[in-house]
Amino acid sequence: MLFSFLCHHLLMDWRFGVTHLAQLILDFEPVIHPPQSQMQAGVTGTNTIRIYKPVKQSQGHDTKGGVIRKWLPELSNVPEDLFHSPWTITPMEELMYDFELAQHHPKPIVDITQTGKDAREILWSLKGRKIVKEETQHILATHVRQADR
C-alpha cells in the first residue's frame, strides 16, 4: 500500500521509498524489500500491476477504525461511515462532530481517484510497449527455469 501510494498516486520513484524505509524499520531486509517494493510499484515488467485504492484498503482492513482511531485521535468523534474519508465531511457535520477539517486533520494532498486513473494509464501504456515486452521475455528467460514456465 505504501509503495502503491508513493509511486502511483504521488508519481515518485520507488527507490526513494526503499531508501527511506531502510532508515525507518527495524526488520529491513535488503534482499527482500527492494525487489518487493519494485514489484508493488509495477516496474518489474513481469508482475501484474497493482494500484491500490487507499480508502478501499482502509475500509476493508480497518472496518471499525481501530487503527485510525489509535493513530489519528482527532477522528475519534467522527462516525464510522466518515472516518475513512474525513475530507468528505460537510460543514454541518463538522459542527455536529466538533471536527474542523482544516484545523484537526490535513486535507488530501492528491485526488486519489484521479491519480489512480492517471497511474493506470501510464503503467498499462508502458506495459504494452514492444521494448517492455521484449525485456519481460529476457527477464523470464534468465530467471525462470523452462520447466516452470
N, C-alpha and C positions, 0 to 999 in steps of 0.2 A: 504494500500500500504506500509506504513511504517513497519508494523509488518510482512508482507509478505517478504519484503526485508531483514529485520533483521533476521527472523527465517529461511527462505528458501534459501536465497542467501548467507547469512553470517553464517548460521547454529548456531545461538545464541539462548539461552533460552529466551522465550517470557517474562519471569519475569524481566529480566534485562531492557527490553524496557519499561515495565509498571512502574518500579521504576524511570527510567529516565524521562519518560513522566510526571509522577506525580509531578516532581520538576519543569517542564517547563511550562505547560499550566495552564491558569487561571481557566478553567472550568473542571478540572479533577474531575471526579465523581467515587469514589472508588467502588460503587455498579455496575457501568456500564462498565467502561474502562477495568478493569482486565478480566472479562469474555469475552468481545468483543475481546480483544487482544488475549486471549487464542483461541477463535474460529478462528480468522484470521490466527493464527499460525498453525491451523489444528490439534490441540492436544486435542480436547474435546472428540473425539470418536463418536460424534453423528452428527456433521455437515459435510457438503461436504468440500473437500479440495480445497482451493482457493490459487493457486500460481500465483501471478500477474506478468506480464511481464512489467517492468518499462518503457521501451521505448514505448511499445504499449499503456500503460496508458497515457504517456506524449503526444503521437500523438493524442490520442482520446480526451483528456480533455484539452489540451493546443495547439490546432491545429495551431494557428497563433503565438504561442510562447510568449504571453503577460506575463505570469508568469516567464517563462525562462528569457526573456529579462529584466524584472524588477529586479530579484534576481541574475541573472548572466550576468551583463552588458558586461563582456568580450566576450560574444557571440553576441553582437549587430551587428557586421558586417557579421556574418555567415548567409548564406541564409536559408530559411525555411526548405529545404529538408535535411539540415545537423545539425541544432541546437538541434535536439532530440538525436543525437548520434555524438557529435563533435569528438569523438575519431576515427571516420572513415574518417576524413578529410585527404586528401593526401598531401604530401609535396608541390605540385603545388598549391593546394587550400589554404594552409597556406600562401603562398606568395600572392596569389590573394586577400585574405580577411584580410591580415595583422593580422594573427592569428597563434600563435605558441602554439600547444597543450601543450608541456612540460612547457612552460612559462606562458601561460594565463589560463589554465584550467587543473585540475588534470586528469590523465589517470584513467580509471576504476580500481577499487580495486579487482573486480572479473569479470569473464566471465559469464554474466547473462544467456546466453544460456545454458552453461554447468551446472551452479549452479541450475538453474531451473529444468533441467533434473535430476540432482542428487537428488534434494529435492522430486521430483515426485516419483522417485524410492523408496526412503526411506519411505515417508509417505504412499504410496499405499501398500508397503510390510508390514508395521506395521498394517495398517487398515485390512489387510487380516488375521492377526493372531487370533487364537482362543481366547486368553485371552482378546484381544481388543474387539472382537465381544461380548464376554460374559459381559464385563464391559459396553459396549454400551447398551445392553439389561437391565442391572441393573440400569443404569442411567435413561433410558426411563421409566422403571417400577416405579422408585422412584419419578420422577419429572413430568411425563405426565399422566394425567387422562386417564383412559381406554376409555372413550367416545371420546377423542381427537385423539386416535391412528388410 
